[in-house]
Amino acid sequence: MIKANENFLQLKDSYLFSDINKRVSQYVQQNPQADIIKLGIGDVTRPIPRAIIEAIKKSAKEMENAHTFRGYGPEQGYDFLKEKIIENEYKGLDIKSDEIFISDGAKCDTGNIVEIFAKDIKVGITDPVYPVYLDTNVMYGRTGKYDENTNRYSNIIYINATEKNNFTPVPDELEEVPDLIYICSPNNPTGVAMKKDVLKSWVDFAKENKSIILFDSAYEAFIEEEDIPHSIYEIEGAKEVAIEFKSYSKTAGFTGLRCAYTVVPKELIIEKEVYGNVACLSNFEALEKHPNSVISVNKLWNRRTTTKFNGVSYIIQRAAEAIYTEEGKRDIKENIEYYKENAKIILQGLKKVGITCYGGINSPYIWLKTPEGIGSWEYFDILLKKYNIVGTPGVGFGTNGEGYFRLTAFGDRTKTIEAMERMSS
């Protein structure tokens, strides 16, 4: 008799953004005249830069000729793109080509990475958090039951990100040591970015406790302050304890094209004797001298990739390569600046009506505090029904998100301005 994977039955009934879509659709059906402004889901609105479109056309044209046709490519990605990534994103950081894995999205990789680690490890996840980190660990059977009263799962170490610590937790606040630690900076949903000294404290903590950091840097293109690292590998020793995820979705508008990459350094290894505890060693010495006593995380991810993934299409990888042309860089910078200006407009608009907010600098997300006594979903209904504005309830990102709300800067400029005008009326 066929049976369901019981881990999936531990998940809450529906995904956050599915709930939002259902509520909005129902409201629009009842109010077809409503002019809805969507500042909720972080999907870009600016068109793909011309250099990227031309690269797509050129590579697609290659497919009609036998001598330039491409079929299956390397599962880990083509070298022509990896070389551009190293040259432009990791200059001076000693990242090698075989440590980069091209994928179809950072969301996919941050979700799939859980497979290569033992089920009985302890996972540390910030609260509030991007839902994929938590939900995929639930699916993999790494959590206990969900508690409706606390809005949390057992067997997860929740790392509190609150107003008290400026939504930037530090290791000293932990009561228990996680084996696997999720860090997103600039953060989704709070929009707050970790300064170098804070990120260093996490790297040092991971080294001391033989933990691994999963560092989601999908929004690094929005960083504008000097003391905010664009890569965790700017921190000394990070290659011994961290896997980094980067995406072209928000950087270059690839939400519909799908391309990203994950960096898994060869220095990152696990002792076989304590495999279930994700114990990392500090350098290559153990791998070289005791090859039977350690496991390369790079090899584990490569094995998983070659087994379950056939690679990002050649056409899309050529499109990603065009990001690094002079024209591509120029146009992408213009798009990023456009979204940054939207963030400033939202920040100014919210402050004008006396709303406390965070983020919006170094990030496309604005994390606002709802008026006293109003819950996140209640505030969602107020914005939707009174102002016809859609955002994201903070409680959907975790217990600590209750009483907060996320807006994004990815909307149209005119609509963004109008949204703030509506809220100030």
BELWODA-V57925 format. One record per residue. N is the residue number from 1. RES is the residue in one small letter. D_LAST is the distance of its C-alpha to the last C-alpha in Angstrom with 1 decimal. Layout:
# BELWODA-V57925
n->[N;N]
res->[RES;RES]
d_last->[D_LAST;D_LAST]
This chain:
# BELWODA-V57925
n->[1;2;3;4;5;6;7;8;9;10;11;12;13;14;15;16;17;18;19;20;21;22;23;24;25;26;27;28;29;30;31;32;33;34;35;36;37;38;39;40;41;42;43;44;45;46;47;48;49;50;51;52;53;54;55;56;57;58;59;60;61;62;63;64;65;66;67;68;69;70;71;72;73;74;75;76;77;78;79;80;81;82;83;84;85;86;87;88;89;90;91;92;93;94;95;96;97;98;99;100;101;102;103;104;105;106;107;108;109;110;111;112;113;114;115;116;117;118;119;120;121;122;123;124;125;126;127;128;129;130;131;132;133;134;135;136;137;138;139;140;141;142;143;144;145;146;147;148;149;150;151;152;153;154;155;156;157;158;159;160;161;162;163;164;165;166;167;168;169;170;171;172;173;174;175;176;177;178;179;180;181;182;183;184;185;186;187;188;189;190;191;192;193;194;195;196;197;198;199;200;201;202;203;204;205;206;207;208;209;210;211;212;213;214;215;216;217;218;219;220;221;222;223;224;225;226;227;228;229;230;231;232;233;234;235;236;237;238;239;240;241;242;243;244;245;246;247;248;249;250;251;252;253;254;255;256;257;258;259;260;261;262;263;264;265;266;267;268;269;270;271;272;273;274;275;276;277;278;279;280;281;282;283;284;285;286;287;288;289;290;291;292;293;294;295;296;297;298;299;300;301;302;303;304;305;306;307;308;309;310;311;312;313;314;315;316;317;318;319;320;321;322;323;324;325;326;327;328;329;330;331;332;333;334;335;336;337;338;339;340;341;342;343;344;345;346;347;348;349;350;351;352;353;354;355;356;357;358;359;360;361;362;363;364;365;366;367;368;369;370;371;372;373;374;375;376;377;378;379;380;381;382;383;384;385;386;387;388;389;390;391;392;393;394;395;396;397;398;399;400;401;402;403;404;405;406;407;408;409;410;411;412;413;414;415;416;417;418;419;420;421;422;423;424;425]
res->[m;i;k;a;n;e;n;f;l;q;l;k;d;s;y;l;f;s;d;i;n;k;r;v;s;q;y;v;q;q;n;p;q;a;d;i;i;k;l;g;i;g;d;v;t;r;p;i;p;r;a;i;i;e;a;i;k;k;s;a;k;e;m;e;n;a;h;t;f;r;g;y;g;p;e;q;g;y;d;f;l;k;e;k;i;i;e;n;e;y;k;g;l;d;i;k;s;d;e;i;f;i;s;d;g;a;k;c;d;t;g;n;i;v;e;i;f;a;k;d;i;k;v;g;i;t;d;p;v;y;p;v;y;l;d;t;n;v;m;y;g;r;t;g;k;y;d;e;n;t;n;r;y;s;n;i;i;y;i;n;a;t;e;k;n;n;f;t;p;v;p;d;e;l;e;e;v;p;d;l;i;y;i;c;s;p;n;n;p;t;g;v;a;m;k;k;d;v;l;k;s;w;v;d;f;a;k;e;n;k;s;i;i;l;f;d;s;a;y;e;a;f;i;e;e;e;d;i;p;h;s;i;y;e;i;e;g;a;k;e;v;a;i;e;f;k;s;y;s;k;t;a;g;f;t;g;l;r;c;a;y;t;v;v;p;k;e;l;i;i;e;k;e;v;y;g;n;v;a;c;l;s;n;f;e;a;l;e;k;h;p;n;s;v;i;s;v;n;k;l;w;n;r;r;t;t;t;k;f;n;g;v;s;y;i;i;q;r;a;a;e;a;i;y;t;e;e;g;k;r;d;i;k;e;n;i;e;y;y;k;e;n;a;k;i;i;l;q;g;l;k;k;v;g;i;t;c;y;g;g;i;n;s;p;y;i;w;l;k;t;p;e;g;i;g;s;w;e;y;f;d;i;l;l;k;k;y;n;i;v;g;t;p;g;v;g;f;g;t;n;g;e;g;y;f;r;l;t;a;f;g;d;r;t;k;t;i;e;a;m;e;r;m;s;s]
d_last->[60.4;57.1;54.7;51.1;50.2;49.4;47.2;44.7;44.7;43.4;40.1;37.0;36.7;34.3;32.7;29.1;27.8;29.8;28.0;24.6;25.9;27.3;24.1;22.1;25.1;25.3;21.7;22.0;25.3;23.8;20.8;22.4;19.7;17.1;16.0;16.4;15.6;18.3;18.1;20.7;24.3;25.6;26.9;27.0;25.9;27.8;31.2;34.5;36.0;38.9;41.6;40.9;41.0;44.3;45.7;44.9;46.6;49.6;50.2;49.8;52.4;54.7;54.8;56.7;59.7;62.2;62.7;59.0;57.9;56.4;56.6;56.0;55.1;55.4;53.4;52.2;51.1;52.7;54.0;52.4;48.9;50.0;51.6;48.4;46.5;49.1;49.1;45.4;43.9;46.8;48.8;50.9;50.1;53.3;51.7;54.3;53.9;55.2;52.6;49.8;49.0;46.9;44.9;42.4;39.6;38.9;37.6;41.0;42.9;41.1;41.8;45.4;46.5;46.9;50.0;52.2;52.1;53.8;52.2;53.1;51.3;48.5;45.1;42.4;38.8;35.7;33.2;30.5;32.1;32.0;33.4;36.3;38.1;38.4;38.9;41.7;43.6;43.3;44.7;47.5;48.5;47.8;45.7;46.5;44.7;41.0;40.1;37.3;37.0;36.5;34.9;37.6;41.0;44.2;46.3;43.3;42.8;39.0;38.1;35.2;32.3;30.0;28.0;31.3;32.9;29.8;30.1;33.3;36.3;39.8;43.2;44.1;41.6;43.5;45.8;47.5;48.5;47.1;49.3;46.5;43.3;40.1;38.1;35.1;34.0;31.5;30.4;28.8;26.6;25.9;26.0;28.4;31.6;35.0;36.7;40.3;41.8;40.0;41.0;44.5;44.6;44.0;46.7;49.1;48.4;49.0;52.3;53.5;52.8;53.7;50.3;48.5;45.0;43.0;40.7;37.8;36.8;34.8;32.1;34.3;33.5;30.2;32.1;31.9;33.2;37.0;37.7;36.2;39.0;38.6;41.4;42.9;46.3;45.5;46.4;50.2;51.7;48.7;50.9;53.0;50.2;47.2;46.3;43.4;41.1;39.4;37.5;36.9;34.0;31.2;33.5;34.5;32.5;35.4;33.5;35.3;38.5;39.1;40.9;41.0;43.8;45.0;47.3;50.1;52.4;56.1;56.2;54.3;57.1;57.7;60.9;62.5;63.9;60.4;58.6;56.6;55.2;54.0;56.1;55.7;58.4;57.7;59.5;61.8;64.9;64.9;64.3;67.2;69.7;68.8;67.4;68.2;66.3;62.9;60.4;58.4;54.7;54.6;57.5;55.8;52.6;54.8;56.8;53.7;52.3;55.6;56.0;52.6;51.1;52.5;50.3;47.3;48.3;50.1;47.6;44.6;46.4;47.2;43.5;42.8;45.6;44.0;41.0;43.5;44.5;43.4;41.3;39.9;39.0;37.3;35.1;34.2;33.2;30.9;29.2;28.9;27.4;24.9;23.8;24.0;21.6;19.1;19.6;18.9;15.6;14.6;16.2;14.5;11.0;11.9;13.7;11.0;9.3;12.9;14.1;17.8;18.9;22.2;23.7;22.3;25.3;28.6;26.7;24.4;22.9;20.2;20.9;18.2;18.9;17.2;16.2;19.6;21.3;19.4;21.6;21.1;21.6;19.5;16.5;17.5;17.3;13.8;12.5;14.8;14.4;10.7;9.4;12.9;13.4;16.9;18.1;21.3;21.9;23.8;26.4;27.6;29.0;30.9;31.1;29.6;26.5;25.5;22.4;21.3;19.6;20.3;18.4;20.5;20.5;22.7;20.2;20.1;18.6;16.6;15.2;14.6;12.5;10.5;10.1;8.7;6.2;5.3;5.6;3.8;0.0]
